[in-house]
Amino acid sequence: MGVYGDYNEAVQAIKAAILQSQYESGLAVNARQLGLYYAIGGYVSANVRAQKWGAGALEEISGQLQRELPGLRGFSARNMYYMKMFHEEWAAVFQPHPSEPVSALASAESAQQTMLHLQVQNLPEFPAGEFLSIGFTLHRVILEKIKTVEERLFYIRRAAQGHYRVEDIKRSIRNDDYRRQGALPNNFLETIPGTQRALRAIEMFKDEYFLDFINVEELGVRDAADIDERVLEQAIVQNIKNFIMTFGRGFSFISNAYHLDAFGEDQFIDLLFFNRDLNCLVAVELKRGKFKPAYLGQLSGYLSVLDEFERKPHEAPSIGLVLCKDMNEAFVNLVIRNYNSPMGVATYATAEDVPGKLREVLPDIDDLKALLEKADE
């Protein structure tokens, strides 16, 4: 057994080194690709600005590239237009004063170094490593949908830290995480020791969560108002990956209907998570109606039991979140001050809550499925 333990330790150490190396190699490849696209985008931009290329130039160049390099992918006219946009949008940040148009194509390495080191005075906290770690398609989505530098950097960080895919970043943007993050009513500053940790907890949660993966019709419920806590809980559990992506980075799902037994009193937490960044348990109570002060009392009791019987010695005190359909924010901010347990209150919305006028212009689900099936033929 001891010998096996020694081998196992060696295997784990070697495996960790291999995975780390593969991860770093992947980052290096991605960074070099971004450097290449930035350089090509600059070359295209310079020639367009110098009026050297006319209409249809990108289509012609793309076609000839395909003929000379059969199997080449990612260099359609459309993609080269996106490379041009990628260069122009970020060059305006890296180099506020554009240089004169040039015809020479910069190397991928030099372009990559530009992105790494040209951190201008108005952007001192440019996250170069995170910028270079996410793929070009993610950059394109962020550039297309977000217009300010500060907000773009927020989503770049979010995509890098959460290892987001394209659909994940689109959902995050659609949910307006930039403005909603840290806006929920809470008592964290008064109840969590250490200002920095309290601020991290505030930033971790949003004031509203859009649970667009919950389809009322598929749940067999005629009206969104008829969804009770158990139905909502089961829908979330069935879509737990989507919920965690909505919830934010660092969350691990422990259980739903988590059983607490203190002094012979049975209690059940709707959803229990652990957050690695905050190093604590997070209890979530689901409520289908408008916020009531009694919800905080119930949640506070759960947190007391969690800290007394479940929390590990190295973990921080547990945090609670009431997730309800509606609330009066000023009222919540008033009553939550009277509790010593760290808690916040947020609302949720499902796909059924999309404004009626917007829903009218969206395609019927059956029509959409038919279009997708036709596209795959």
C-alpha positions in Angstrom: 0.0 0.0 0.0 2.9 2.3 0.9 4.6 1.6 -2.4 1.4 2.2 -4.4 1.0 5.5 -2.5 4.5 6.6 -3.5 3.8 5.8 -7.2 0.5 7.5 -7.0 2.1 10.6 -5.7 4.6 10.5 -8.6 1.8 10.0 -11.1 -0.1 12.9 -9.8 2.9 15.2 -9.9 3.8 14.2 -13.4 0.2 14.5 -14.6 -0.1 18.0 -13.1 3.1 19.0 -14.9 1.9 17.6 -18.2 -1.5 19.3 -17.9 0.1 22.6 -16.9 2.5 22.4 -19.9 -0.4 21.6 -22.2 -2.4 24.6 -20.8 0.6 26.9 -21.2 1.2 25.7 -24.7 -2.4 26.3 -25.6 -2.2 29.8 -24.2 1.0 30.4 -26.2 -0.6 29.2 -29.5 -3.7 31.3 -28.9 -1.6 34.4 -28.1 0.4 33.9 -31.3 -2.8 33.5 -33.3 -4.2 36.7 -31.9 -0.9 38.4 -32.7 -1.2 37.1 -36.3 -4.8 38.4 -36.7 -3.9 41.7 -35.1 -1.0 42.1 -37.6 -3.1 41.1 -40.6 -5.9 43.4 -39.4 -3.4 46.2 -39.3 -2.2 45.4 -42.8 -5.7 45.3 -44.2 -6.6 48.6 -42.3 -3.6 50.4 -43.6 -4.2 49.5 -47.2 -7.9 50.4 -47.0 -7.1 53.7 -45.4 -4.5 54.4 -48.1 -7.2 53.6 -50.7 -5.0 51.0 -52.3 -7.7 48.4 -52.2 -11.1 48.8 -53.8 -14.4 47.0 -53.2 -14.2 43.3 -53.3 -10.5 43.2 -52.4 -11.0 41.0 -49.4 -13.0 38.5 -51.4 -10.3 38.3 -54.0 -7.5 37.9 -51.5 -9.4 35.3 -49.6 -10.1 33.3 -52.7 -6.5 33.3 -53.8 -5.3 32.3 -50.3 -7.7 29.3 -50.5 -6.3 28.3 -53.9 -2.7 28.6 -52.8 -3.2 27.0 -49.3 -5.9 24.3 -49.8 -7.7 23.6 -46.5 -6.9 26.9 -45.0 -9.5 27.9 -42.5 -10.3 31.2 -40.8 -9.4 33.5 -43.6 -12.7 34.2 -45.3 -13.3 37.8 -46.4 -15.7 38.2 -43.5 -13.0 37.0 -41.0 -10.4 39.3 -42.4 -12.9 42.1 -42.0 -13.2 41.1 -38.3 -9.3 41.1 -38.1 -9.4 44.7 -39.4 -12.0 45.6 -36.8 -10.0 43.8 -34.1 -6.9 45.8 -35.0 -8.6 49.2 -35.4 -10.6 49.0 -32.1 -7.6 48.0 -30.0 -5.0 50.1 -31.8 -7.1 53.1 -30.8 -6.5 52.1 -27.2 -2.9 50.9 -27.5 -1.8 53.7 -29.8 -4.1 56.7 -29.4 -2.4 58.5 -32.2 -2.6 56.3 -35.4 0.6 56.0 -37.4 0.7 56.7 -41.1 -0.6 53.9 -43.3 2.1 51.3 -44.2 2.1 48.5 -46.7 4.5 46.1 -44.8 2.9 43.3 -42.8 4.0 43.2 -39.2 5.0 39.8 -37.8 2.6 37.9 -35.4 5.3 38.1 -32.7 5.8 41.8 -32.9 2.0 42.4 -32.9 1.7 40.1 -29.9 4.4 42.1 -28.1 2.5 45.3 -29.0 -0.6 43.9 -27.3 1.5 42.9 -24.3 3.4 46.0 -23.7 1.7 49.1 -25.2 -0.3 49.8 -22.1 -1.1 53.5 -22.5 -1.7 55.9 -19.6 -5.5 55.8 -19.9 -5.5 52.0 -19.5 -3.0 51.2 -16.7 -4.7 48.0 -15.7 -4.9 46.4 -19.1 -5.1 42.6 -18.4 -2.6 41.5 -21.1 -2.5 37.9 -20.0 -6.2 37.5 -20.0 -6.6 39.4 -23.2 -4.3 36.9 -24.9 -5.8 33.8 -23.4 -9.3 34.0 -25.0 -10.0 33.1 -28.6 -10.5 35.4 -31.5 -14.3 34.5 -31.8 -14.8 35.6 -28.2 -13.0 38.9 -28.9 -15.1 39.4 -32.0 -18.4 38.9 -30.0 -17.3 41.3 -27.3 -16.2 44.0 -29.8 -19.4 43.7 -31.8 -21.8 43.8 -28.8 -19.9 46.1 -26.3 -18.8 49.7 -27.2 -16.8 51.0 -24.2 -13.3 49.9 -23.3 -14.0 49.5 -19.6 -17.0 47.2 -20.3 -15.0 45.2 -22.9 -12.3 44.6 -20.4 -14.8 43.4 -17.9 -16.1 40.7 -20.3 -12.6 39.8 -21.4 -11.7 39.1 -17.7 -14.9 37.2 -17.2 -14.4 35.0 -20.3 -10.7 34.3 -19.4 -11.4 33.6 -15.7 -14.5 31.5 -16.3 -13.1 29.7 -19.4 -16.2 30.8 -21.3 -17.4 29.5 -24.6 -19.1 31.8 -27.2 -22.6 31.0 -25.9 -21.4 31.7 -22.3 -20.2 35.2 -23.1 -23.3 36.0 -25.1 -25.4 35.0 -22.2 -23.3 37.1 -19.8 -23.6 40.1 -22.1 -27.4 39.5 -22.6 -27.8 39.4 -18.8 -25.9 42.7 -18.6 -23.5 41.3 -15.9 -21.4 44.4 -16.2 -24.1 46.6 -14.6 -25.8 44.0 -12.5 -22.7 42.5 -10.7 -22.5 43.8 -7.2 -25.8 45.6 -7.2 -27.8 43.4 -5.0 -29.1 44.5 -1.6 -26.9 42.9 1.1 -25.3 43.3 4.5 -21.9 42.0 3.6 -19.8 45.0 4.7 -21.4 44.8 8.2 -21.2 41.1 8.6 -18.1 39.8 6.8 -14.8 40.4 8.5 -12.3 42.2 6.3 -13.3 44.9 3.9 -11.6 43.3 0.9 -13.4 40.0 1.4 -16.7 41.8 1.9 -16.2 43.7 -1.4 -15.3 40.4 -3.2 -18.6 38.9 -1.9 -20.5 42.0 -3.1 -18.9 41.7 -6.6 -19.7 38.0 -6.7 -23.4 38.3 -6.8 -25.9 40.1 -9.1 -29.1 41.8 -8.3 -31.0 39.8 -10.9 -30.4 36.4 -12.5 -31.9 35.7 -15.9 -32.7 32.0 -15.9 -33.5 31.8 -19.7 -32.9 28.1 -19.7 -36.1 27.6 -17.7 -39.0 27.1 -20.2 -42.4 27.3 -18.5 -44.1 25.4 -21.3 -41.7 22.5 -21.1 -42.2 22.3 -17.3 -45.9 21.7 -18.0 -46.9 25.0 -16.3 -49.4 27.2 -18.0 -48.2 30.5 -16.5 -44.9 31.6 -15.0 -46.7 32.8 -11.9 -47.8 29.2 -11.2 -44.2 27.9 -10.8 -43.6 27.0 -7.2 -40.3 26.7 -5.4 -40.0 22.9 -5.9 -40.6 23.1 -9.7 -38.1 26.0 -10.0 -35.6 24.0 -7.9 -35.9 20.9 -10.1 -35.6 23.0 -13.2 -32.4 24.6 -11.9 -30.9 21.2 -10.9 -31.6 19.7 -14.3 -29.8 22.7 -15.8 -27.2 23.1 -13.1 -24.3 23.8 -15.5 -26.3 26.7 -17.0 -27.2 28.0 -13.6 -23.6 28.0 -12.4 -22.6 29.9 -15.5 -25.3 32.4 -14.7 -24.3 32.5 -11.1 -20.7 33.3 -11.8 -17.2 31.8 -11.5 -15.9 29.8 -8.6 -19.2 28.1 -7.7 -19.4 24.3 -7.2 -22.8 22.7 -6.7 -23.2 20.5 -3.6 -26.8 19.6 -3.4 -30.5 20.6 -3.7 -32.8 20.1 -0.7 -29.7 19.8 1.5 -30.7 18.2 4.8 -29.8 19.9 8.0 -30.4 18.2 11.3 -29.8 20.3 14.4 -31.1 19.2 17.8 -33.7 17.0 16.2 -35.0 19.8 13.9 -35.1 18.8 10.2 -34.4 21.6 7.8 -33.8 21.7 4.0 -31.8 24.2 2.1 -33.1 24.6 -1.5 -29.6 24.9 -3.1 -26.2 24.6 -1.5 -23.0 25.7 -3.2 -19.4 26.2 -2.3 -17.5 29.2 -3.6 -13.7 28.7 -4.1 -12.9 32.4 -4.3 -14.8 33.2 -1.1 -13.9 29.9 0.5 -17.3 29.4 2.0 -20.6 27.6 1.7 -23.4 29.5 -0.1 -27.0 28.7 0.7 -29.7 29.8 -1.8 -33.4 30.0 -0.9 -35.8 30.1 -3.8 -39.1 32.0 -3.5 -41.6 32.3 -6.2 -43.3 35.5 -5.1 -42.3 38.9 -3.8 -39.7 39.3 -1.0 -40.9 39.0 2.6 -38.8 39.8 5.7 -39.5 36.3 7.0 -37.3 34.9 4.3 -34.2 36.4 5.9 -35.1 34.9 9.3 -35.4 31.5 7.7 -32.1 31.9 5.8 -30.3 33.2 8.9 -31.3 30.1 10.8 -29.9 27.9 8.0 -26.6 29.8 8.0 -26.3 29.4 11.8 -26.7 25.6 11.5 -24.3 25.4 8.5 -21.6 27.3 10.4 -22.1 25.2 13.6 -22.3 21.7 12.1 -21.1 21.8 8.5 -18.4 24.4 8.0 -14.8 23.2 8.0 -12.2 24.8 10.3 -10.4 26.5 7.4 -13.6 27.8 5.7 -15.0 31.3 6.1 -18.5 31.8 7.5 -21.4 30.8 5.2 -23.2 33.3 3.0 -26.9 33.2 2.1 -28.9 34.4 -0.9 -32.6 34.8 -1.2 -33.7 34.4 -4.8 -37.2 35.7 -5.3 -39.4 36.9 -8.1 -39.7 40.5 -7.1 -38.6 42.9 -4.3 -38.7 46.5 -3.1 -35.0 47.2 -3.0 -35.2 50.1 -0.5 -37.3 48.0 1.9 -34.8 45.0 1.6 -31.9 47.3 2.3 -33.6 48.5 5.5 -34.6 45.2 7.0 -31.5 43.3 6.1 -29.4 45.5 8.4 -30.9 43.8 11.5 -29.2 40.4 10.7 -25.7 39.4 11.8 -25.4 36.6 9.1 -24.1 37.7 5.7 -27.0 37.7 3.3 -28.1 39.2 0.1 -31.4 39.3 -1.9 -31.7 39.0 -5.7 -34.5 38.5 -8.2 -34.8 36.1 -11.1 -36.5 36.2 -14.4 -37.3 33.4 -16.8 -37.7 33.3 -20.6 -41.4 33.9 -20.0 -40.6 37.3 -18.5 -39.2 38.7 -21.8 -41.4 41.8 -22.6 -44.3 41.0 -24.8 -43.3 43.2 -27.7 -39.9 41.6 -27.9 -41.4 38.1 -27.7 -43.7 39.0 -30.6 -40.7 39.6 -32.9 -38.9 36.4 -31.8 -39.5 33.3 -34.1 -41.8 30.6 -32.9 -39.8 27.7 -31.4 -41.1 25.2 -34.0 -40.2 27.6 -36.8 -36.8 28.1 -35.4 -36.2 24.3 -35.1 -37.3 23.9 -38.7 -34.9 26.6 -39.9 -32.0 25.0 -38.0 -32.8 21.6 -39.4 -32.9 23.1 -43.0 -29.5 24.8 -42.3 -28.0 21.4 -41.4 -29.1 19.7 -44.6 
